[in-house]
Amino acid sequence: MVCMKATAQIFKALGDETRLRIMALLVNDQELCVCDIMAALEMPQSTISRHLSYLRNAGLVDDRRQGIWMYYKVNRERIEHAATIFDLLGAMLFELDQTAEDQRRLKEYFTIKNKKSCA
């Protein structure tokens, strides 16, 4: 059973535009490196890492280290009603112009990244 405080923490984490943009990139079960998210959102590493930390502390994302790189993905196991929350997020966020632009930049970045590693 989830307590009210944990539920409030989830909604606080989702109450920020940058964190919503990050979730829009991750909600389709894609695992992304911090550098991928930086490229898509056109924000510095420190900003992205701070927001990812907030999302991780709320239980919305998991991280893993591979060498010097950190990778993030949505955490569907730790959150009660995760499928409902993530489905709703996906449906709402994918209708937004900002999300489409972030996805376009991410796709463009991946075409370049496939030719080299993270910088």
MDTraj code that builds the backbone (N, CA, C; nanometers):
import mdtraj as md
import numpy as np

residues = "MET VAL CYS MET LYS ALA THR ALA GLN ILE PHE LYS ALA LEU GLY ASP GLU THR ARG LEU ARG ILE MET ALA LEU LEU VAL ASN ASP GLN GLU LEU CYS VAL CYS ASP ILE MET ALA ALA LEU GLU MET PRO GLN SER THR ILE SER ARG HIS LEU SER TYR LEU ARG ASN ALA GLY LEU VAL ASP ASP ARG ARG GLN GLY ILE TRP MET TYR TYR LYS VAL ASN ARG GLU ARG ILE GLU HIS ALA ALA THR ILE PHE ASP LEU LEU GLY ALA MET LEU PHE GLU LEU ASP GLN THR ALA GLU ASP GLN ARG ARG LEU LYS GLU TYR PHE THR ILE LYS ASN LYS LYS SER CYS ALA".split()
xyz = np.array([
    [0.0841, -0.1190, 0.0000],
    [0.0000, 0.0000, 0.0000],
    [0.0880, 0.1246, 0.0000],
    [0.0536, 0.2192, -0.0836],
    [0.1304, 0.3422, -0.0981],
    [0.0783, 0.4471, -0.0016],
    [0.1700, 0.5195, 0.0621],
    [0.1278, 0.6241, 0.1545],
    [0.1056, 0.7550, 0.0780],
    [0.0367, 0.8451, 0.1412],
    [0.0048, 0.9740, 0.0807],
    [0.1321, 1.0528, 0.0488],
    [0.2321, 1.0447, 0.1356],
    [0.3564, 1.1184, 0.1144],
    [0.4274, 1.0711, -0.0129],
    [0.4328, 0.9407, -0.0363],
    [0.4968, 0.8864, -0.1567],
    [0.4198, 0.9277, -0.2822],
    [0.2867, 0.9271, -0.2727],
    [0.2041, 0.9692, -0.3856],
    [0.2266, 1.1166, -0.4163],
    [0.2331, 1.1989, -0.3135],
    [0.2586, 1.3419, -0.3328],
    [0.3952, 1.3640, -0.3965],
    [0.4945, 1.2850, -0.3569],
    [0.6288, 1.2981, -0.4141],
    [0.6277, 1.2682, -0.5640],
    [0.5498, 1.1689, -0.6068],
    [0.5379, 1.1364, -0.7493],
    [0.4801, 1.2555, -0.8253],
    [0.3720, 1.3124, -0.7735],
    [0.3085, 1.4239, -0.8436],
    [0.3932, 1.5506, -0.8388],
    [0.4690, 1.5714, -0.7317],
    [0.5621, 1.6850, -0.7280],
    [0.6695, 1.6679, -0.8347],
    [0.7187, 1.5455, -0.8484],
    [0.8222, 1.5191, -0.9484],
    [0.7706, 1.5465, -1.0887],
    [0.6446, 1.5210, -1.1118],
    [0.5852, 1.5436, -1.2435],
    [0.5384, 1.6876, -1.2628],
    [0.5511, 1.7693, -1.1609],
    [0.5035, 1.9076, -1.1654],
    [0.6052, 2.0075, -1.2171],
    [0.6983, 1.9624, -1.2986],
    [0.8005, 2.0501, -1.3534],
    [0.8117, 2.0229, -1.5036],
    [0.8199, 2.1283, -1.5836],
    [0.8230, 2.1141, -1.7296],
    [0.9430, 2.0318, -1.7777],
    [1.0596, 2.0577, -1.7221],
    [1.1784, 1.9832, -1.7653],
    [1.1645, 1.8353, -1.7328],
    [1.1149, 1.8037, -1.6143],
    [1.0976, 1.6626, -1.5775],
    [0.9908, 1.5957, -1.6637],
    [0.8870, 1.6684, -1.7004],
    [0.7866, 1.6123, -1.7921],
    [0.8479, 1.5860, -1.9292],
    [0.9337, 1.6750, -1.9757],
    [0.9998, 1.6544, -2.1048],
    [1.0897, 1.5309, -2.0997],
    [1.1589, 1.5124, -1.9887],
    [1.2421, 1.3926, -1.9723],
    [1.1545, 1.2679, -1.9720],
    [1.0457, 1.2723, -1.8981],
    [0.9561, 1.1558, -1.8922],
    [0.8979, 1.1248, -2.0298],
    [0.8711, 1.2266, -2.1095],
    [0.8185, 1.2036, -2.2446],
    [0.9187, 1.1265, -2.3293],
    [1.0471, 1.1477, -2.3053],
    [1.1498, 1.0737, -2.3782],
    [1.1617, 0.9297, -2.3296],
    [1.1367, 0.9091, -2.2003],
    [1.1573, 0.7776, -2.1401],
    [1.0322, 0.6906, -2.1318],
    [0.9150, 0.7497, -2.1415],
    [0.7912, 0.6790, -2.1094],
    [0.7617, 0.5604, -2.2017],
    [0.8202, 0.5589, -2.3193],
    [0.7969, 0.4464, -2.4101],
    [0.8975, 0.3339, -2.3871],
    [0.9501, 0.3275, -2.2646],
    [1.0442, 0.2230, -2.2213],
    [1.1779, 0.2287, -2.2928],
    [1.2132, 0.3455, -2.3383],
    [1.3441, 0.3648, -2.3991],
    [1.4445, 0.3964, -2.2894],
    [1.5609, 0.3346, -2.2947],
    [1.6683, 0.3666, -2.2006],
    [1.7607, 0.4669, -2.2687],
    [1.7868, 0.5769, -2.1988],
    [1.8677, 0.6841, -2.2568],
    [1.9829, 0.7210, -2.1653],
    [2.0940, 0.7536, -2.2274],
    [2.2106, 0.8074, -2.1579],
    [2.1820, 0.9549, -2.1275],
    [2.2458, 1.0068, -2.0252],
    [2.2300, 1.1481, -1.9920],
    [2.2632, 1.2349, -2.1137],
    [2.3669, 1.1971, -2.1904],
    [2.4040, 1.2779, -2.3071],
    [2.2930, 1.2777, -2.4119],
    [2.2154, 1.1685, -2.4221],
    [2.1029, 1.1637, -2.5150],
    [1.9965, 1.2662, -2.4754],
    [1.9668, 1.2704, -2.3478],
    [1.8645, 1.3619, -2.2961],
    [1.9113, 1.5067, -2.3101],
    [2.0396, 1.5301, -2.2835],
    [2.0966, 1.6646, -2.3006],
    [2.0768, 1.7130, -2.4437],
    [2.1041, 1.6266, -2.5390],
    [2.0916, 1.6644, -2.6802],
    [1.9467, 1.6928, -2.7175],
    [1.8558, 1.6093, -2.6703],
    [1.7145, 1.6257, -2.7049],
    [1.6553, 1.7520, -2.6443],
    [1.6915, 1.7825, -2.5202],
    [1.6342, 1.8977, -2.4511],
    [1.7178, 2.0243, -2.4660],
    [1.8381, 2.0103, -2.5211],
    [1.9304, 2.1224, -2.5370],
    [1.9539, 2.1950, -2.4047],
    [1.9903, 2.1139, -2.3041],
    [2.0189, 2.1668, -2.1706],
    [2.1512, 2.1091, -2.1230],
    [2.2167, 2.1782, -2.0293],
    [2.3455, 2.1294, -1.9791],
    [2.3312, 2.0043, -1.8916],
    [2.4407, 1.9319, -1.8808],
    [2.4432, 1.8071, -1.8038],
    [2.3992, 1.8287, -1.6594],
    [2.4412, 1.9362, -1.5975],
    [2.4066, 1.9596, -1.4570],
    [2.2556, 1.9732, -1.4379],
    [2.1895, 2.0402, -1.5299],
    [2.0433, 2.0566, -1.5223],
    [1.9734, 1.9234, -1.5413],
    [2.0140, 1.8485, -1.6433],
    [1.9522, 1.7189, -1.6710],
    [1.9738, 1.6242, -1.5537],
    [2.0955, 1.6179, -1.5018],
    [2.1258, 1.5272, -1.3905],
    [2.0456, 1.5614, -1.2660],
    [2.0290, 1.6904, -1.2390],
    [1.9510, 1.7326, -1.1216],
    [1.8057, 1.6862, -1.1340],
    [1.7477, 1.7029, -1.2527],
    [1.6088, 1.6623, -1.2721],
    [1.5944, 1.5102, -1.2729],
    [1.6919, 1.4398, -1.3291],
    [1.6878, 1.2930, -1.3253],
    [1.6981, 1.2415, -1.1824],
    [1.7773, 1.3076, -1.1010],
    [1.7889, 1.2707, -0.9598],
    [1.6546, 1.2861, -0.8890],
    [1.5845, 1.3924, -0.9189],
    [1.4524, 1.4170, -0.8598],
    [1.3551, 1.3054, -0.9009],
    [1.3579, 1.2702, -1.0293],
    [1.2702, 1.1640, -1.0793],
    [1.3070, 1.0292, -1.0176],
    [1.4360, 1.0039, -1.0026],
    [1.4813, 0.8780, -0.9411],
    [1.4376, 0.8712, -0.7943],
    [1.4534, 0.9806, -0.7208],
    [1.4144, 0.9837, -0.5795],
    [1.2639, 0.9640, -0.5618],
    [1.1859, 1.0043, -0.6604],
    [1.0406, 0.9839, -0.6549],
    [1.0023, 0.8421, -0.6980],
    [1.0997, 0.7649, -0.7462],
    [1.0738, 0.6285, -0.7880],
    [1.0246, 0.6150, -0.9308],
    [1.0275, 0.7230, -1.0065],
    [0.9752, 0.7196, -1.1434],
    [1.0737, 0.6632, -1.2449],
    [1.2037, 0.6756, -1.2178],
    [1.3043, 0.6229, -1.3098],
    [1.4085, 0.5421, -1.2331],
    [1.4711, 0.4505, -1.3043],
    [1.5849, 0.3735, -1.2546],
    [1.7074, 0.4159, -1.3324],
    [1.8219, 0.3988, -1.2702],
    [1.9457, 0.4300, -1.3401],
    [2.0408, 0.3116, -1.3333],
    [2.1345, 0.3111, -1.4262],
    [2.2426, 0.2138, -1.4234],
    [2.3652, 0.2800, -1.4831],
    [2.4788, 0.2388, -1.4314],
    [2.6060, 0.2927, -1.4797],
    [2.6679, 0.1923, -1.5754],
    [2.7197, 0.2463, -1.6855],
    [2.7973, 0.1662, -1.7797],
    [2.9240, 0.2453, -1.8078],
    [3.0320, 0.2048, -1.7454],
    [3.1552, 0.2825, -1.7553],
    [3.1354, 0.4164, -1.6868],
    [3.1586, 0.5226, -1.7610],
    [3.1402, 0.6563, -1.7027],
    [3.0021, 0.7140, -1.7326],
    [2.9201, 0.6415, -1.8087],
    [2.7899, 0.6919, -1.8515],
    [2.6780, 0.6397, -1.7627],
    [2.5805, 0.7254, -1.7379],
    [2.4604, 0.6874, -1.6635],
    [2.3453, 0.6759, -1.7619],
    [2.2690, 0.5674, -1.7476],
    [2.1524, 0.5418, -1.8323],
    [2.0277, 0.5395, -1.7452],
    [1.9180, 0.5901, -1.8010],
    [1.7920, 0.5996, -1.7272],
    [1.6784, 0.5388, -1.8074],
    [1.5818, 0.4821, -1.7344],
    [1.4592, 0.4303, -1.7944],
    [1.3485, 0.4409, -1.6905],
    [1.2233, 0.4343, -1.7368],
    [1.1118, 0.4422, -1.6425],
    [1.1129, 0.3200, -1.5522],
    [1.0641, 0.3379, -1.4325],
    [1.0610, 0.2317, -1.3327],
    [0.9163, 0.1871, -1.3137],
    [0.8785, 0.0844, -1.3834],
    [0.7406, 0.0360, -1.3763],
    [0.7157, -0.0564, -1.2589],
    [0.8207, -0.1026, -1.1912],
    [0.8036, -0.1989, -1.0826],
    [0.7804, -0.1352, -0.9459],
    [0.8385, -0.0191, -0.9214],
    [0.8330, 0.0391, -0.7872],
    [0.7091, 0.1230, -0.7604],
    [0.6330, 0.1533, -0.8627],
    [0.5200, 0.2435, -0.8431],
    [0.3887, 0.1685, -0.8625],
    [0.3036, 0.1772, -0.7611],
    [0.1698, 0.1184, -0.7720],
    [0.0928, 0.1957, -0.8792],
    [0.0206, 0.1263, -0.9617],
    [-0.0551, 0.1850, -1.0725],
    [0.0368, 0.2484, -1.1771],
    [0.1604, 0.1969, -1.1884],
    [0.2580, 0.2536, -1.2818],
    [0.2062, 0.2523, -1.4250],
    [0.1425, 0.1432, -1.4663],
    [0.0939, 0.1349, -1.6047],
    [-0.0035, 0.2485, -1.6333],
    [-0.0932, 0.2735, -1.5414],
    [-0.1913, 0.3805, -1.5595],
    [-0.1225, 0.5169, -1.5653],
    [-0.0299, 0.5409, -1.4740],
    [0.0403, 0.6694, -1.4697],
    [0.1201, 0.6911, -1.5975],
    [0.1975, 0.5911, -1.6387],
    [0.2829, 0.6074, -1.7561],
    [0.2012, 0.6118, -1.8852],
    [0.0923, 0.5368, -1.8918],
    [0.0059, 0.5438, -2.0102],
    [-0.0571, 0.6822, -2.0226],
    [-0.1035, 0.7363, -1.9112],
    [-0.1628, 0.8697, -1.9107],
    [-0.0594, 0.9751, -1.9497],
    [0.0603, 0.9644, -1.8928],
    [0.1672, 1.0575, -1.9284],
    [0.1966, 1.0525, -2.0775],
    [0.2115, 0.9312, -2.1288],
    [0.2398, 0.9158, -2.2708],
    [0.1326, 0.9781, -2.3575],
    [0.0079, 0.9504, -2.3247],
    [-0.1035, 1.0028, -2.4042],
    [-0.1077, 1.1553, -2.4003],
    [-0.0842, 1.2130, -2.2843],
    [-0.0900, 1.3586, -2.2712],
    [0.0303, 1.4267, -2.3340],
    [0.1484, 1.3716, -2.3111],
    [0.2705, 1.4382, -2.3539],
    [0.2951, 1.4276, -2.5038],
    [0.2551, 1.3169, -2.5643],
    [0.2834, 1.2998, -2.7064],
    [0.1973, 1.3877, -2.7955],
    [0.0985, 1.4541, -2.7400],
    [0.0164, 1.5473, -2.8169],
    [0.0778, 1.6873, -2.8224],
    [0.1831, 1.7100, -2.7457],
    [0.2406, 1.8438, -2.7333],
    [0.3475, 1.8706, -2.8385],
    [0.3494, 1.9937, -2.8893],
    [0.4501, 2.0338, -2.9876],
    [0.5914, 2.0215, -2.9311],
    [0.6093, 2.0572, -2.8040],
    [0.7415, 2.0505, -2.7411],
    [0.7942, 1.9072, -2.7405],
    [0.7082, 1.8123, -2.7123],
    [0.7477, 1.6716, -2.7119],
    [0.7898, 1.6272, -2.8513],
    [0.7153, 1.6674, -2.9513],
    [0.7498, 1.6323, -3.0892],
    [0.8855, 1.6905, -3.1269],
    [0.9114, 1.8125, -3.0855],
    [1.0402, 1.8762, -3.1144],
    [1.1543, 1.8048, -3.0414],
    [1.1332, 1.7685, -2.9152],
    [1.2351, 1.6943, -2.8404],
    [1.2632, 1.5594, -2.9064],
    [1.1578, 1.4918, -2.9488],
    [1.1745, 1.3616, -3.0157],
    [1.2494, 1.3780, -3.1481],
    [1.2214, 1.4843, -3.2211],
    [1.2902, 1.5105, -3.3478],
    [1.4389, 1.5317, -3.3238],
    [1.4715, 1.6135, -3.2218],
    [1.6125, 1.6389, -3.1901],
    [1.6830, 1.5113, -3.1447],
    [1.6125, 1.4277, -3.0670],
    [1.6715, 1.3022, -3.0214],
    [1.7010, 1.2105, -3.1400],
    [1.6073, 1.2000, -3.2315],
    [1.6270, 1.1166, -3.3504],
    [1.7443, 1.1679, -3.4333],
    [1.7509, 1.2986, -3.4513],
    [1.8610, 1.3599, -3.5251],
    [1.9945, 1.3333, -3.4556],
    [1.9943, 1.3442, -3.3227],
    [2.1152, 1.3191, -3.2437],
    [2.1604, 1.1737, -3.2591],
    [2.0654, 1.0803, -3.2580],
    [2.1008, 0.9383, -3.2707],
    [2.1669, 0.9079, -3.4048],
    [2.1278, 0.9770, -3.5099],
    [2.1928, 0.9517, -3.6391],
    [2.3397, 0.9927, -3.6340],
    [2.3699, 1.0974, -3.5580],
    [2.5087, 1.1422, -3.5418],
    [2.5808, 1.0516, -3.4419],
    [2.5141, 1.0173, -3.3318],
    [2.5750, 0.9377, -3.2260],
    [2.6145, 0.8002, -3.2756],
    [2.5385, 0.7428, -3.3655],
    [2.5705, 0.6097, -3.4177],
    [2.7065, 0.6082, -3.4861],
    [2.7543, 0.7252, -3.5241],
    [2.8843, 0.7351, -3.5898],
    [2.9972, 0.7562, -3.4902],
    [2.9642, 0.7908, -3.3639],
    [3.0643, 0.8108, -3.2593],
    [3.0016, 0.7826, -3.1238],
    [3.0801, 0.7832, -3.0152],
    [3.0259, 0.7588, -2.8812],
    [2.9874, 0.8900, -2.8152],
    [2.9327, 0.8820, -2.6941],
    [2.8938, 1.0027, -2.6198],
    [3.0132, 1.0945, -2.6036],
    [2.9851, 1.2238, -2.6046],
    [3.0935, 1.3224, -2.5872],
    [3.0792, 1.3917, -2.4550],
])
top = md.Topology()
chain = top.add_chain()
for i, resn in enumerate(residues, 1):
    res = top.add_residue(resn, chain, resSeq=i)
    for name in ("N", "CA", "C"):
        top.add_atom(name, md.element.get_by_symbol(name[0]), res)
traj = md.Trajectory(xyz[None], top)
